[in-house]
Amino acid sequence: MLEVRDLKVYYYTKKGVARAVDGVSFSLKRGESLGIAGESGCGKSTTGMAIMRLVERPGRIVGGEVLLDGTDVLKMDEESFRREVRWRRISMVFQGAMNSLTPVYTVYQHFKETLKAHGAYAGEEEAREITVKMLRMVSLPPEVADRYPHQLSGGQKQRVAIALALLLSPEYVIADEPTTALDVIVQAQIINLLKELQEKGMSIILISHDLGVISALSDKLLIMYAGKAVEYGSAEKVLRNPAHPYTKMLLEATPRVSGGELRWIPGSPPDLTNPPSGCRFHPRCPLAKEVCREEEPKMVEVENGHWAACHFT
Ligand code: SF4
């Protein structure tokens, strides 16, 4: 079980303190998948980086817990976390990962170097075997091992990036915008691949601005706005009965196969060094009332296993 409780990540900038993640909580059982959705800058990638303890200065994790089977990994010393948790139990496919493959390395060399970096390299023969096994896992043929990144398509590179993240058999994988910059057909292939991995027992946290991509894969959904969790619960319930005005607007802005009018969300997300008072969504919310400007709404359970933070749910 992975449990994130009241996580807070702040960035200490010259302009002021940006509360990028400000009290986010969720949990994920083994084999479950969670989608985190919201516009750019809402804190979804920072949440993933915080779980991996990879938030860089001027950012800092200032509060909360990340419990992995009951142990708060934020309290572990860096050496133990690196040795026991990062990549081994929780792994991440970073945004733009397919473009960060080293151009002068073949695919095999990427696997070999990653094994070496984690003290898991036991010779050329075994490393080759592992590479081919990992490539198979992401439906790539063995000959891809000897290709350079420039000889692969975008979808193949993304599969290699996912295979590298799976190399040490983690229990949880965080995939940050894994389908961005890929065409629709390849996007569907990557989503199917993630589904297959989930069916094999892997827990996946899928981060995307695209609710369409996320809803295809997730058991649970977390909707974030301006560093806050605004809605959370079973994906089926959140999608069938969205309780927060922002979620409703996000859904209306998501293209559907069935067609229907597409709307956009007017305005833009706030500056997190000076967020709006009360409900952070109030300047863009068509339902905002005086209380929304004055009081911050708390997360309340709107139905069994479904929560939202709005004064009027
Ligand atoms: Fe809109 Fe008010 Fe609900 Fe915020 S609390 S989402 S401003 S109605």
Boltz pocket constraint, residues with backbone or C-beta under 6 A from the ligand:
constraints:
  - pocket:
      binder: B
      contacts: [[A, 244], [A, 245], [A, 246], [A, 279], [A, 280], [A, 281], [A, 282], [A, 283], [A, 285], [A, 286], [A, 287], [A, 288], [A, 289], [A, 292], [A, 295], [A, 297], [A, 309], [A, 310], [A, 311], [A, 312]]
      max_distance: 6.0
